[in-house]
Amino acid sequence: MVVNAAIFASGEGSNAENLFTYFANNSRIKFKIVVCNNETAGVIQRAEKHRKTVQIISKTALENYTEQIIEFLKVEGIDLIILAGFLLKIPPAFIRAFPNQIINIHPSLLPKYGGKGMYGIHVHRAVIANAETESGITIHFVNEEYDKGEIILQEKCSVVPNETPETLAKKINELEWNYLPKAVEQLLTEKF
């Protein structure tokens, strides 16, 4: 079975591009579409460079045309949705339409530093402000509560004295690039 995947992203798209490259010669998965809510996001150029179809879907469209978007993804045969830096909350109807088929990567060791407003540099600032000695990433299934779905994989890194949000971000990015593809591989083996 070929797993048809959609990547939802709002920003630069380094995780999306990493997935395109990592799975370039893997016949088990096909990245059919990239959904973005920001028409100036870097992910668009990265997706086009890899000849991926891009669909811009605004926050308003996601909220008001949820059923039509779900229908579009079903027609495209999407089996797996990967949130890779997607900053909009996924509507409950999506979660019902794609049960345990939506995964997210979060830049902390959940349940710590999850929830509304906790993304990117905001997470790293909070980790440092609370004098944590470690941080990391969590890859999890998406449910109807922010960052509360079943955990698929977690990986840690140390937070050293004099760490800055920017230096911590680099460590977290490296974990994301190393482990998001591995989590997707794990799902291909265990779920599909």
C-alpha positions in Angstrom: 0.0 0.0 0.0 1.2 3.5 -0.9 0.4 6.0 1.9 -0.7 9.3 0.5 0.4 12.1 2.8 -0.5 15.8 3.2 1.8 18.2 5.0 0.3 21.2 6.7 2.8 24.0 7.4 2.7 27.7 8.2 6.4 28.7 8.1 9.7 28.1 6.5 9.1 24.4 5.8 12.4 22.9 6.7 10.7 19.8 8.2 8.5 19.4 5.1 11.6 19.6 2.8 13.4 17.2 5.1 10.6 14.7 4.6 10.6 15.2 0.8 14.3 14.4 0.7 14.3 11.6 3.2 11.5 9.7 1.5 12.5 10.6 -2.1 13.2 7.0 -3.0 10.7 5.3 -0.7 7.7 3.8 -2.6 5.6 3.4 0.5 4.8 7.1 0.9 3.8 9.8 -1.5 3.5 13.5 -0.4 0.6 14.5 -2.5 -0.1 18.0 -1.2 1.2 20.8 1.0 -1.4 22.9 2.8 -0.4 26.3 4.0 -2.3 29.1 5.6 0.3 31.8 4.8 0.8 32.7 1.1 4.3 34.2 1.8 5.6 31.2 3.8 8.9 29.7 2.8 7.4 26.2 2.7 5.7 27.2 -0.6 9.0 27.7 -2.4 10.4 24.5 -0.8 7.4 22.5 -1.9 7.5 23.9 -5.5 11.2 23.1 -5.7 10.2 19.4 -5.0 7.3 19.6 -7.4 4.7 19.3 -4.7 1.2 20.6 -5.1 0.5 23.6 -2.8 -2.9 24.6 -1.6 -3.4 27.9 0.4 -6.1 27.6 2.9 -6.8 30.6 5.1 -7.9 30.4 8.8 -11.3 31.6 7.7 -11.6 28.9 5.0 -10.4 26.2 7.5 -13.1 27.2 9.9 -15.9 27.9 7.5 -15.3 25.3 4.8 -14.1 22.4 6.9 -16.3 19.8 5.2 -15.3 20.9 1.7 -11.6 20.7 2.7 -12.1 17.3 4.2 -13.9 16.2 1.0 -11.0 17.5 -1.1 -8.5 15.6 1.0 -10.6 12.4 0.8 -10.8 12.8 -3.0 -7.0 13.1 -3.1 -6.9 9.8 -1.1 -5.0 11.3 1.8 -4.2 8.7 4.5 -1.9 10.7 6.7 -1.7 14.4 7.6 1.5 15.7 9.1 1.4 19.0 10.9 4.9 20.4 10.5 4.8 23.8 12.0 1.1 24.4 11.3 -0.1 27.2 13.5 -3.9 26.8 13.2 -6.0 24.6 15.4 -7.4 21.6 13.5 -11.2 21.7 13.6 -12.9 18.7 15.4 -14.6 17.6 12.2 -11.1 17.0 10.7 -10.1 14.8 13.7 -13.3 12.8 13.3 -12.7 12.4 9.5 -9.1 11.3 10.0 -8.9 9.5 13.3 -5.4 8.7 14.4 -4.2 9.9 10.9 -3.1 13.4 11.9 0.3 13.8 13.6 2.0 16.9 15.0 5.5 17.7 15.9 5.8 19.9 19.0 9.1 21.6 20.2 8.9 20.5 23.9 8.6 17.4 26.0 4.8 17.3 26.3 2.8 17.7 28.5 5.2 20.5 29.4 4.9 23.7 27.4 2.0 22.7 25.2 -1.3 24.4 24.5 -2.5 27.6 22.8 0.3 30.1 22.0 3.1 27.6 22.8 5.0 27.2 19.5 8.5 28.0 18.2 10.5 30.5 20.1 7.7 31.0 22.7 8.3 27.5 23.9 12.1 27.9 24.1 11.7 31.1 26.1 9.4 29.4 28.6 11.8 26.4 29.0 14.7 28.7 29.7 12.7 31.1 32.0 11.7 28.0 34.1 15.4 26.9 34.4 14.6 23.5 32.8 17.7 21.3 32.4 16.3 19.4 29.4 13.9 20.0 26.5 13.1 18.1 23.3 10.5 17.2 20.8 7.2 15.3 21.0 5.6 13.7 17.9 2.0 12.9 18.7 -1.4 12.1 17.3 -3.7 15.1 17.1 -6.9 15.1 19.1 -9.4 17.8 19.9 -7.2 19.4 22.6 -4.0 21.3 21.8 -1.0 19.0 22.2 -2.8 16.4 24.2 -2.9 13.5 21.7 -1.3 10.1 22.2 2.5 10.4 22.1 4.3 8.5 19.3 7.9 9.5 20.0 9.9 11.9 22.3 13.5 12.8 22.1 15.5 15.0 24.6 18.3 17.4 24.5 20.0 19.2 27.4 19.5 22.9 28.3 22.9 24.2 29.3 23.8 27.2 31.5 23.7 30.4 29.3 21.4 28.7 26.8 19.4 31.2 24.7 16.1 30.6 23.0 18.0 30.7 19.6 20.6 28.1 20.6 17.9 25.9 22.0 15.9 26.3 18.8 18.9 25.0 16.8 19.1 21.9 19.0 15.3 21.3 18.7 15.4 21.7 14.9 18.1 19.1 14.7 16.0 16.7 16.8 13.0 17.4 14.5 15.0 16.8 11.3 16.4 13.5 12.7 13.3 12.1 14.3 10.2 13.2 12.3 11.2 11.0 9.4 11.7 8.1 11.8 8.3 8.6 13.4 6.7 8.6 9.9 8.6 5.4 9.1 7.4 3.9 12.4 3.8 4.7 11.4 4.3 3.2 7.9 5.4 0.0 9.5 2.9 -0.2 12.4 -0.3 1.5 11.0 -0.4 1.1 7.3 
